[in-house]
Structure formats: C-alpha cells, structure tokens
Amino acid sequence: MVVLTSLFMIIGLASVHLFSQNLRVLDGVPRSRFLSLAGGMAVSFVLLRLLPALSEGQEAIEETTDRGSFYFLKDHVYIVALLSLVIFYGLERLAKGSRKRRREAGKEDTTSLKIFWLHISTFAVMNGLIGYLLLHNQERGLKTLLLFFIAMALKFIVNDHGLHADHKEKYDRIGRWILAAAVLLGWGIRYLHRFPQLAPVLLQAFLAGGVLLNVLKEELPEQRESRYWVFALGAIGYALLLLAF
C-alpha cells in the first residue's frame, strides 16, 4: 500500500516538471509570493530533516566501512553536502556567464547549448536521487513520506522557475521532460534494487547541499525583489509542521 502511495507521489513530482509551463504566471519582478513561500518551506525541510538525518547516518557509515574506501566520511559526511553546494554554485556561475556572453554578442538571453546540457544533466542526477530517496522514505512511515513529497514538489517549482529563466525554450522543449523522466527513473531503481545502507546517507547529504544552494540563489539577488517575510513565514510555518510530526 505504501509503495503504491509513493508511486502516486513520484508521478506527482514528475508532473510538476511536465506542467511547469502553466506556472509562468509566477514569473516577473517583484518575485512571486508563492515562490518565496515554497523556497522557505524547502529550506526548512533541509535544515530540520535532511541534515539531522546525516548526523544519525554516521552510525551506519561506521558499521558499513572499514579503514579503506569511505572511512574518511565517518566524521565528515557533510563534505558531500558541501561538495554538492559547490557543484551547483559552479553551475549557476556558468549559466549566468553564458547568458551574459550571449547578450553581449547580441544574441538571445539564454545559455549556450553546451551549458544547457551540463546544467540539465546535473539536475537530472539530483532528480534521480530524489526519486530514490522518496521510495526509501517509505520505511519511515506515511507522514515522513508525505512531508518529503511536499518539500520536493516545492523545490521543483522553484527550480523550474530558475531553469526556465536560464534556458528559455530549450528547457520547455527538452529539459523539463528529462527531469521528469529522471525522477521516475530514480524511483524505479530503488524499487528494483536496494543499495547498501551507506547509499541513502550520502544521497541525502548531496541533496541537502543542492537544495540549499538552488533555493537561496533564487531568493538572494536584490534585483529579484524577493518577499523576505513570505520566505520567513514559509520556513517557520513548515518548521512547526515538521516539529509537530
């Protein structure tokens, strides 16, 4: 029954990408209140659920590693989260740099094809991790599964907004379909094969760093005229919900 519930949820997550074109009403300046609310809720989930789960995962790492391989992660699993943040920050700089060069050359304000594929490929990996972790979270109960689904759906909405801004028609025509397929693929991999206990810990670490960077990069630029109080309301409100469960 829980597997069937997670299947419906993963289809729902994929649908966020597929119907992202219908959310263009959220584009523009000042930033949509809904996007700021969604960003605050996603960040709250990372800080109150994903990061504490990494601390708990240290025991799993100690039990499944020896002095070789990944033993250095015994006390430094947060390195993976940091690596994720650095990778996505680098991608953001590449995308913005590509758009700037094309504008200066009198071309459309969008990324080059090479940067587009690099950007989408990395986000597809992230989506695959989310699909895998969604089914993994079924072991923690329906409430945990639902809270994870809500946070990731909101993250997808925020990401779609940013990806469309960088890639324009290329994202609408190709990118969103790749991301939708990636999240389904990740779910399918977890359904067919369960990786060692170490895997979810590392995947959640990578996801935590990526979510933090990708949400905050959309909120912080001054020219976005983001809604601070709405962002704060989303973060605090979802934190209270998480603490209640």
LUMNUDREN-18430 format. One line per 2 residues: number of its first residue (from 1); their letters; for each residue x, y, z of N, C-alpha, C. Coordinates in steps of 0.001 Angstrom, whole numbers, plus 524288, in hexadecimal, padded with zeros to 5 digits. Last residue first. Layout:
# LUMNUDREN-18430
NUM> a> X,Y,Z,X,Y,Z,X,Y,Z ~ ... $
This chain:
# LUMNUDREN-18430
245> fa> 814F1,84110,835BF,81512,83B90,83427,81A80,83948,834ED ~ 81718,84AC6,83960,8124D,84850,83B41,8122A,84284,839EE $
243> ll> 81FB3,84D7D,833B4,82061,84C60,83941,81BA8,849B1,83B97 ~ 81AF0,84F5F,82A0D,81EB9,84B20,82A97,81F7E,84998,8304E $
241> ll> 814EA,8581F,82C95,81258,8535C,82AC1,815F4,84EAE,82B6D ~ 81CB9,85F3C,82F0D,818F6,85DBD,8331B,81622,858AE,831A3 $
239> ay> 82159,85FF9,8252A,8245C,85DFC,8299C,820B9,85C34,82DF9 ~ 8199F,864AE,81F72,81AC7,85F31,81E41,81E0F,85CC1,822A2 $
237> gi> 819FB,86EB3,8245D,8152F,86B9D,82456,8163B,865D9,82354 ~ 82446,871F0,82250,82287,8712B,827B9,81DA6,86DB9,827F3 $
235> ag> 82448,8723A,8172E,82839,86F50,81A1D,82654,86E0F,81FA3 ~ 81BB7,878BB,814CF,81BEC,87361,812D1,81FB1,8700A,815F3 $
233> la> 81EF2,881E5,819D6,81A11,87F59,81B66,81A01,879AC,819A0 ~ 827E6,8844A,8141B,82856,88310,819AA,8237D,8803F,81BA3 $
231> fv> 82336,88663,80A63,8271C,8823A,80ADB,82790,8807E,8108D ~ 81D57,88F0B,80D6D,81A96,88A61,80B92,81E37,885A5,80BDF $
229> wy> 82522,895F7,8100B,82185,89453,8141F,81E5D,88F86,8127C ~ 82A67,89730,80635,82CFD,894FF,80AC7,82919,892E0,80EBE $
227> rs> 82895,89585,7FA01,8250D,896A6,7FE5E,82736,89430,80352 ~ 831E4,89B8D,7F12F,82F6F,89717,7F3CA,82C33,898D7,7F87C $
225> er> 835FB,8A117,7E874,83231,8A36D,7EC0A,82F02,89F31,7EED4 ~ 83D96,89E6E,7E1A6,838EC,89B20,7E19E,83487,89D80,7E4E3 $
223> qe> 845FA,8A4C8,7E37D,8428D,8A637,7DF22,83DA8,8A2DF,7DECD ~ 84B56,89FD3,7EB80,84826,8A462,7ECBE,8444C,8A5AB,7E874 $
221> pl> 84BAF,8921A,7ED44,84CE7,89699,7E9E5,84926,89B26,7EAC6 ~ 846C8,88A48,7F445,84A70,88E3F,7F61B,84B6A,892D9,7F26C $
219> ee> 8402A,882B2,7EFDE,83E04,88680,7F380,841A4,88B23,7F479 ~ 845B7,87C1F,7E99E,84124,87E97,7E756,83F05,882F5,7EACB $
217> kl> 84D2B,8785D,7F02E,84EF4,87B70,7EBAC,84A6D,87E32,7E8FE ~ 8474A,87255,7F720,84941,87770,7F8D0,84B24,87ACA,7F443 $
215> vn> 8452E,8693D,7F11E,840F0,86C8A,7F31F,842F1,871FF,7F457 ~ 84EEA,86550,7EEA6,84B47,8667B,7EA6E,84696,869AB,7EC30 $
213> ll> 853D7,863BE,7F874,855F5,8676E,7F4A9,851DB,8690E,7F0B6 ~ 84D19,85C51,7FD46,84E47,86152,7FFC1,85030,86553,7FBC9 $
211> vg> 84D71,853F8,7F619,84883,856BD,7F719,84994,85C1C,7F978 ~ 85800,850C0,7F69A,855B1,852A1,7F1C1,850C1,855C3,7F297 $
209> ga> 8593B,84D65,800FE,85C5E,851B1,7FEF5,859FD,85412,7FA16 ~ 851BD,84513,80120,85162,84982,804B6,85468,84E35,802A7 $
207> lf> 85549,83DDA,7F9AA,8505A,84092,7F8D6,84FFE,84572,7FC3C ~ 85E44,83A26,7FE80,85EAD,83CE5,7F97F,859C5,8400E,7F86C $
205> aq> 85999,83570,80735,85D7A,8399A,807E6,85DEF,83CCE,802EA ~ 8537C,82DDB,802A4,850E5,8321C,8057A,8549B,836A3,8066B $
203> ll> 85B6D,8277C,7FEA6,857BF,82A00,7FB12,854FC,82E94,7FDB9 ~ 86039,823EE,807B8,86330,82735,80419,85F95,82A16,80053 $
201> vp> 857C4,81E3B,80BE1,85A49,82254,80EF3,85D29,82618,80B59 ~ 85557,816B3,80428,8519D,81AE2,80565,85403,81F60,80874 $
199> al> 85F37,81061,80448,85D74,81383,7FFD3,8599A,817D7,80153 ~ 860C3,80A1B,80D02,863D4,80EDB,80C80,86190,8128E,80869 $
197> qp> 85B12,8012E,80B94,85907,80513,80F39,85BDE,80A48,80ED8 ~ 85B4D,7FDC3,7FDB9,85CE9,7FD4B,8033D,85B17,801E8,80687 $
195> fr> 84F41,7FE4A,7F5F6,854DB,7FEC7,7F6B0,8563D,7FE62,7FC7B ~ 845E8,7F6A2,7F07E,84715,7F9A6,7F53A,84CF2,7F9B0,7F618 $
193> hl> 83F13,7F6D3,7E4D6,843F0,7F55E,7E781,844E6,7F8ED,7EC25 ~ 83540,7F9AB,7E185,8378B,7F4DC,7DF7C,83C53,7F30D,7E28B $
191> yr> 83353,80308,7E6B7,82F6B,7FEDA,7E703,831CA,7F99F,7E56D ~ 83BCF,80922,7E3F5,83B2B,807A4,7E972,8373D,8032D,7EA0F $
189> ig> 83999,80A24,7D94E,83E71,80795,7DAF8,83DFB,805C6,7E09C ~ 8302B,80FC5,7D9A0,8304D,80A79,7D784,83522,80778,7D924 $
187> wg> 83376,8195C,7DDA0,82FA9,81640,7E08E,82FE5,8108E,7DEC0 ~ 839EF,81C77,7D551,83C1A,81BB2,7DA88,8388E,81860,7DDEE $
185> ll> 83284,81D54,7CD45,836AE,8196C,7CCE8,8390B,81853,7D23F ~ 82CAD,825DC,7D0AD,82A26,820BC,7D02C,82E32,81C5E,7D00A $
183> va> 8343E,82D78,7CFD6,8320B,82C5E,7D504,82F2C,82721,7D4FF ~ 8364B,82D3F,7C500,83A6E,82BF5,7C8BF,83833,82A92,7CE1B $
181> aa> 82D47,830C3,7C013,82ED4,82B4D,7BF63,832CA,829A9,7C381 ~ 82DAF,83B45,7C337,82937,83803,7C4BD,82A93,83238,7C451 $
179> li> 836E0,83E5B,7BE4D,83693,83E79,7C402,83208,83B2D,7C600 ~ 83401,83D48,7B3C3,83864,83A46,7B5DA,83816,83A06,7BBCB $
177> wr> 82C05,84497,7B327,82ACC,83F14,7B22D,82F1D,83B8C,7B459 ~ 83137,84DEB,7B4BC,82D52,84C48,7B89A,82BD8,84686,7B7F1 $
175> gi> 837FD,84E96,7AB9C,839E2,84DF9,7B0F2,835EC,84BD5,7B4C3 ~ 8321B,8501C,7A222,83516,84B56,7A336,83609,84A7E,7A90E $
173> rd> 82BA5,858FE,7A204,82B34,8551E,79DD7,82DC4,84FEF,79F43 ~ 82E30,85F00,7AAA6,828BA,85D7F,7A9CB,8283B,8590E,7A5E7 $
171> yk> 83901,8604F,7A8FD,8370F,85D91,7ADA7,8317B,85BA9,7ACD9 ~ 83943,865BB,79FB2,83BE6,860A8,79FFF,839F5,85D8F,7A4B6 $
169> ek> 83468,86F3E,7A1E8,8319A,86B5C,79EB8,8340E,865F4,79EFF ~ 83B97,871E7,7AD3B,83729,8736D,7A9F1,834CE,86EC7,7A711 $
167> hd> 843EB,8711B,7B3FB,8441A,86E19,7AF17,83F97,86F1F,7AB56 ~ 84277,877A1,7BCCB,847AA,876F4,7BA7E,84785,874B8,7B4F4 $
165> ah> 837D2,87713,7BEF1,83A3F,87C39,7BE4D,83F8A,87BCC,7BB9E ~ 8368B,86C68,7C04A,8341A,86EF2,7BBC7,83693,87447,7BAC6 $
163> lg> 83BF1,86B4A,7C9A2,83DE5,868BB,7C4EB,83B81,86B10,7BFFC ~ 835B7,870F5,7D0D2,83B11,87285,7CFB5,83D2A,87035,7CAAE $
161> hd> 82C41,86B39,7D069,82C46,870D6,7CF79,831BF,872A8,7CDEA ~ 82F92,8616F,7D366,82D73,86236,7CE26,82D8B,867F1,7CCA8 $
159> nv> 8324D,86332,7DDE6,8364A,861F2,7DA07,83463,862E8,7D47C ~ 8286A,864E2,7E26F,82C60,86900,7E2A5,8308A,86819,7DE7D $
157> if> 823FF,85B1A,7E052,8217E,85FD8,7DE53,82569,86457,7DE36 ~ 82AAF,85478,7E5CF,82A4B,85403,7E021,827EE,858F4,7DDC0 $
155> kl> 8288A,85779,7F022,82DCC,85851,7EDF3,82D95,85827,7E802 ~ 81E5B,853D2,7F0E1,81F53,8596F,7F12E,824B0,85ACC,7EEFA $
153> am> 82084,8492C,7F060,81D16,84B8B,7EC75,81DE5,8517A,7EC58 ~ 8268D,847DF,7F959,82901,8473D,7F43B,825A3,84983,7EFDC $
151> ai> 81F1B,849BF,8014F,823D5,84CF3,800F4,82656,84C96,7FB91 ~ 817B8,841CE,7FF33,81639,84756,7FF00,81B03,84ACD,7FE43 $
149> ff> 81DDF,838A2,800B1,81B57,839C7,7FBA8,81A00,83F95,7FB27 ~ 8205E,83969,80B48,82485,83972,8075C,82250,83AE8,80209 $
147> ll> 81664,8386D,80F92,81964,83D38,81078,81DD4,83DBB,80C8D ~ 813D8,82E32,80C51,810C2,832A6,80A87,813BA,837CC,80B2B $
145> lt> 81B4E,82838,811AB,81AF7,82801,80BFB,81823,82CC9,809D5 ~ 818A2,82A4F,81BE2,81DC9,82BDF,819F1,81DD1,82C0F,81408 $
143> kl> 80E9B,825B0,81BDD,80F3F,82B46,81D0A,81470,82D4F,81AFD ~ 81082,81B08,819C2,80DA0,81E39,81600,80E5D,8240D,816FC $
141> gr> 81D8D,8162D,81CD3,81807,8171E,81DB6,815A5,81B01,819E7 ~ 82759,81370,81A72,826B7,816B8,81F11,8210E,81835,8200A $
139> eq> 8272F,80E54,8112E,82870,80B33,815C8,82799,80E3D,81AD6 ~ 825FD,815CC,809D2,82149,812F1,80B3F,8222F,80FB6,81032 $
137> nh> 82F78,819CA,80700,82CE4,81C22,80B8B,827D6,81964,80D10 ~ 831B9,814AF,7FDB8,8349D,81337,8026B,831D1,8152A,80753 $
135> ll> 82BAB,81A42,7F6DA,82A22,814E0,7F812,82CEE,812F7,7FCF4 ~ 83193,8239F,7F757,82BF2,8238F,7F868,82A29,81E19,7F9E2 $
133> ly> 83B90,82115,7F432,83AA7,82225,7F9BC,834DB,82247,7FB1E ~ 83A22,81FE7,7E958,83C0F,81B8D,7EC82,83AA2,81C58,7F23D $
131> gi> 836E4,82A03,7E6AD,83380,8258C,7E5A8,83503,820D6,7E8EC ~ 83FF6,82F70,7E98D,83B00,83090,7EC2F,83728,82C10,7EB6F $
129> lg> 8472E,82B7A,7E281,847FC,82AAA,7E820,842EC,82B81,7EB24 ~ 842E7,82F5D,7D947,8433D,829BC,7DA13,843F5,82864,7DFCD $
127> nm> 8447F,839F6,7DAE3,83F2A,837EA,7DACB,83F0A,83204,7DB8F ~ 84F7D,83A3A,7DA11,84CE3,83BC4,7DEEF,84757,83996,7DF30 $
125> va> 85059,8375B,7CF93,852A2,83408,7D3A5,85015,8352F,7D8E9 ~ 84B8C,84008,7CB39,8492D,83AE5,7CA76,84B49,83705,7CE75 $
123> ft> 85279,847D4,7CD96,84D66,847EB,7D035,84A91,842B1,7CF86 ~ 85A5F,844B3,7C6B5,85B55,844BD,7CC59,8563D,844CC,7CF67 $
121> si> 85560,845F5,7BD0E,85764,840CD,7BE95,85841,84080,7C477 ~ 85348,850B1,7BCD1,84EF5,84CF9,7BD0F,850CD,84798,7BECE $
119> hl> 85DA6,854B9,7BC3A,85A08,8563D,7C05C,855C2,85227,7C115 ~ 8616F,8503F,7B305,86430,84F6E,7B7F6,8608C,8507C,7BC90 $
117> wf> 85A45,8540C,7ABBD,85A98,84E6B,7ACA5,85D78,84D34,7B1BE ~ 85C44,85F01,7AC98,8570E,85CD2,7AD7C,85766,85709,7AED7 $
115> ik> 86689,85FCF,7A97C,8653F,860E4,7AEF2,85FD8,85EB1,7B047 ~ 8650D,85D55,79ECC,86889,85A2F,7A21A,86745,85AED,7A7E4 $
113> ls> 85E76,86530,79B32,85C99,85FC7,79B32,85FE8,85C5B,79EC2 ~ 85E96,8708D,7A398,8604B,86D9B,79F05,85E5F,867FE,79F7A $
111> tt> 8532B,876E8,7A931,85835,87447,7A966,85990,871C8,7A42E ~ 84DC4,88371,7A558,84D42,87E06,7A70C,8529E,87B84,7A6FB $
109> de> 84A0C,88CEE,79F7E,84BB4,88C8F,7A4F7,84A8F,88719,7A708 ~ 84EBC,88C3B,7924D,84A90,88B86,79620,84CCA,88AE7,79B9D $
107> kg> 8595B,89535,78EFE,85620,89092,78E4F,851F5,8904D,79295 ~ 86101,89CB5,78FAE,85C2C,89E16,78D0E,85891,8997F,78C0E $
105> ae> 8693F,89A73,795BD,869E4,8994C,7902D,864F4,89A7C,78D0E ~ 86553,89C73,79F63,8693D,8A011,79D59,86A39,89F3E,7978C $
103> rr> 85F01,89395,7A051,85C9F,898C4,7A014,86062,89CBB,79DB3 ~ 866B1,88BDE,7A0E5,86326,88BE2,79C7C,86055,89128,79BF1 $
101> rk> 86B86,88E67,7AA65,86E92,88E7B,7A584,86B09,88EB1,7A0C3 ~ 86305,88CE6,7B151,8656E,8920D,7B0C0,86875,89276,7ABA0 $
99> rs> 8612A,8821E,7B084,85D18,885E0,7AEF9,85F68,88B49,7AE08 ~ 86AA7,87E60,7B4A0,86924,87D29,7AF3C,86509,880F4,7AD48 $
97> gk> 86A15,881F9,7BEED,86E3F,883C4,7BB7C,86CF6,882DB,7B5C4 ~ 86191,87C4A,7C2A0,8612E,881FD,7C266,86560,88441,7BED5 $
95> al> 865BE,87210,7C1AD,860F5,8738B,7BEE9,86088,87976,7BE59 ~ 86E91,8728F,7C842,86F2C,87152,7C2B3,86A70,87316,7BF90 $
93> re> 869D7,87483,7D1DF,86D64,8785E,7CFA7,86E27,87776,7C9CF ~ 86426,86B3A,7D301,8616D,87039,7D2C9,864DA,8746A,7D057 $
91> lg> 86C39,863F9,7D3A7,86893,863BD,7CF41,865A6,868E4,7CE9C ~ 87099,86702,7DD3E,8739F,8675B,7D86B,87029,86745,7D39D $
89> yf> 86863,8645E,7E3C0,869EE,869D4,7E35B,86D20,86AB5,7DE67 ~ 86865,859AC,7E285,863EB,85C9E,7E081,86501,8627D,7E043 $
87> iv> 8723C,8575A,7E71F,8710D,855D7,7E1C1,86C9B,85927,7DF8B ~ 87110,85B15,7F15E,87515,85D52,7EDF9,873ED,85C21,7E83E $
85> ls> 8690B,8548D,7F507,8683C,85A33,7F4D9,86C1F,85CC6,7F125 ~ 86E2E,84AD4,7F457,8697B,84BD2,7F149,8688C,851AC,7F0B3 $
83> ll> 8761B,84C4C,7FBB4,87775,84B52,7F63D,872D4,84C72,7F2B0 ~ 87011,84D25,804C9,87331,85195,80300,8749A,85106,7FD3C $
81> av> 86C21,84308,80535,86885,8476E,804BB,86B60,84C3F,802BD ~ 87595,83DC2,8067C,87264,83CAA,801E1,86E7F,84113,800F8 $
79> iy> 878CB,8413F,81006,87BFB,84296,80B7D,878D4,841C3,80681 ~ 872BC,83CB1,8175A,870EE,841C0,81575,87446,843BC,810ED $
77> vh> 8781D,83440,81AAB,87430,83354,816A4,8722E,83879,81461 ~ 880D2,832F3,82146,88086,8375F,81DB0,87C8F,8367D,81950 $
75> dk> 882C1,82A3C,82707,88211,82F1B,829EA,88120,833CF,82660 ~ 8827C,822E8,81EFA,88066,8219A,8241F,87F47,82688,8274D $
73> lf> 88763,824C3,815F6,8824C,82740,8168E,87FE4,8262F,81BE9 ~ 88FFF,81E8F,815E1,890CA,8240B,81744,88BA2,826EB,8180B $
71> yf> 88C66,81509,8120D,88CDE,815B5,817B2,88D82,81B6D,81951 ~ 88A38,81159,8082C,887C5,8163B,809CC,88866,81755,80FA5 $
69> sg> 89570,80A05,80683,890E5,80C09,803BB,88EF6,81145,805E0 ~ 89A88,805E3,812DD,89B13,80763,80D69,8962D,80A05,80B79 $
67> rd> 8974F,8030A,81C7B,89B4F,80721,81C2C,89C5F,808CC,8168C ~ 889D3,80109,81919,88E81,7FFAF,81C0B,89276,8041B,81B66 $
65> tt> 87BEB,80273,81A79,880EF,803BA,81811,88565,801FB,81B93 ~ 872C6,80096,81FC6,87339,7FE75,81A7B,87854,7FFCB,817CC $
63> ee> 872DC,8055B,82972,871CB,7FFBF,8293D,872F1,7FD62,823E6 ~ 87480,80FB7,82737,87858,80CFA,82A71,877AC,80710,82A00 $
61> ia> 86B50,811DE,821D6,8704F,81218,81F19,87476,80F1C,8221A ~ 863F9,8112A,829BA,863AA,80D8B,82554,868D7,80D5F,82262 $
59> eq> 86708,81989,82FD7,8676E,81440,83200,86750,81035,82DAD ~ 8649D,821EE,8298A,86A12,820DB,82AC6,86AC4,81B50,82CDA $
57> ge> 85A1E,823E1,8289D,85C6B,82029,824EE,86217,81EF9,82605 ~ 85806,82BCC,82F69,8566F,82685,830EF,85911,8226D,82D80 $
55> sl> 85BB1,833DE,8291D,85E3E,832C9,82E18,85CFC,82D4A,82FF5 ~ 85469,83365,82135,859E5,83252,82000,85CE2,83108,824F4 $
53> ap> 84B61,83685,8260A,84BB1,83110,8244C,85153,82F9B,822F3 ~ 84D2F,8412C,82765,84D52,83DB4,82BF8,84DB9,837F3,82A73 $
51> ll> 84C20,843DB,81C5D,8511D,8445B,81F1F,85151,8411E,8241F ~ 84155,84172,81A3F,8459C,83EF3,8176F,84AC1,83F41,81A6E $
49> rl> 83B57,8474B,8220A,83AAF,841AC,82123,83F71,83F30,81E84 ~ 83DE8,851B4,82341,83B8E,84EF6,827B3,83AF9,84917,826EB $
47> lv> 84276,8551E,819E8,84513,8562E,81EDA,842F8,852F9,82367 ~ 83B3F,851A5,8123E,840BE,85015,81212,84348,850A0,81775 $
45> fs> 83200,856AD,81548,83240,850F8,8152A,837E6,84F11,81541 ~ 834BA,8612E,813F0,83357,85F39,81922,833C6,8594E,81958 $
43> va> 835BA,86196,80922,83A57,8625B,80C68,83958,8604B,811EC ~ 82B28,8603E,8065F,82F15,85C71,804B9,83403,85CD8,8080C $
41> mg> 8267B,8692B,80AAA,824E4,86400,80C7B,828F1,85FDD,80B10 ~ 82B4A,87128,804F2,82BE2,870E2,80A98,82A88,86B88,80CBF $
39> ga> 827A7,86ED0,7FACA,82D31,86E9C,7FC10,82E24,86E32,801E3 ~ 81CEF,870A0,7FBDC,81ED3,86B61,7FA94,82491,86ACF,7FBEF $
37> ls> 81D1B,87B83,7FDA6,81ADD,877EE,80184,81CE9,87270,800B8 ~ 82162,87EEB,7F432,8242A,87FF5,7F915,8223A,87C61,7FD71 $
35> lf> 81986,87B7D,7ED68,81ECC,8796D,7ECDB,82201,87A58,7F1CD ~ 810FB,88176,7F101,810C4,87BC1,7F156,8163C,87966,7F0F0 $
33> rs> 813BE,88B98,7EE99,8135F,88A11,7F417,81373,88427,7F4AD ~ 81CAB,88DF0,7E457,817A8,88BD1,7E609,817CB,88A3F,7EBCB $
31> rp> 8248B,89975,7E476,8240F,893C5,7E47D,81ECB,89211,7E6A7 ~ 81FF5,8A4FC,7DD69,82296,8A237,7E1B0,8214A,89C60,7E1B2 $
29> vg> 8231E,89DBB,7D204,8252A,8A0A2,7D67D,820F2,8A474,7D846 ~ 820CD,890BC,7CC82,8208E,89667,7CCD8,822E0,89894,7D1D0 $
27> dl> 81899,8853F,7CD58,81D2E,88822,7CBA3,81C76,88DF4,7CC95 ~ 80F76,88056,7CF58,812A6,8819E,7D3E3,81781,884BC,7D272 $
25> vr> 80B70,87DAE,7C608,808E4,88220,7C89C,80C09,883DC,7CD60 ~ 80FF4,87488,7C380,812A4,87940,7C1C2,8102E,87E28,7C415 $
23> ln> 80BAA,86B19,7C579,80D0C,86E3B,7CA01,80FE1,8733E,7C880 ~ 80A73,86536,7BCDF,805B2,867B9,7BEDD,806C6,86B3B,7C38E $
21> qs> 81404,860AF,7BBAA,812AF,86506,7B839,80DD8,867F3,7BA24 ~ 813F7,85818,7C22D,8167D,85CDF,7C409,8153C,86196,7C09D $
19> fl> 81036,84E61,7C0A6,80C73,852A4,7C046,80EC1,857DD,7C214 ~ 81902,84842,7C1EE,81627,847ED,7BD00,81260,84C7A,7BC4C $
17> hv> 81C34,84A60,7CC34,81F6F,84BF3,7C7BE,81C46,84C26,7C2B1 ~ 813BB,8461A,7D17B,81532,84B8B,7D27E,8187B,84D97,7CDFC $
15> sa> 813D5,83BB7,7CE9D,80FE2,83F25,7CC39,81111,844E9,7CD2C ~ 81B27,83779,7D527,81C61,837E1,7CF90,818AA,83BAC,7CCE5 $
13> lg> 81544,837D8,7DE62,81A07,83AED,7DDE1,81B89,83BA2,7D82D ~ 80D34,830BB,7DBED,80BF8,83627,7DD12,810B7,839AC,7DC8C $
11> ii> 812E0,827B8,7DB29,81045,8299E,7D66E,80ECD,82F61,7D725 ~ 8156D,826F6,7E586,819A4,827D0,7E1C7,81771,829A5,7DC8C $
9> mf> 80B95,82545,7E9FC,80E8B,829F2,7EB53,812CC,82B09,7E750 ~ 808D0,81B9A,7E5FC,80593,82022,7E4B2,80890,82537,7E5C4 $
7> ls> 810D9,81604,7EAE9,8107D,81626,7E533,80D3C,81ACE,7E372 ~ 80E6F,816EA,7F55F,81331,8197F,7F381,81343,819CC,7ED8A $
5> tl> 8056B,810AC,7F554,8050A,81638,7F6AC,809C8,8192B,7F4A7 ~ 809D1,80710,7F30D,8061C,80953,7EF53,80581,80F2F,7F055 $
3> vv> 80F90,805BF,7FC17,8124E,8060B,7F70E,80EC8,80883,7F2FA ~ 80794,804E5,80351,80B05,8096A,8039F,80E04,80A20,7FE86 $
1> m> 8033D,7FB4C,80000,80000,80000,80000,80365,804EE,80000 $
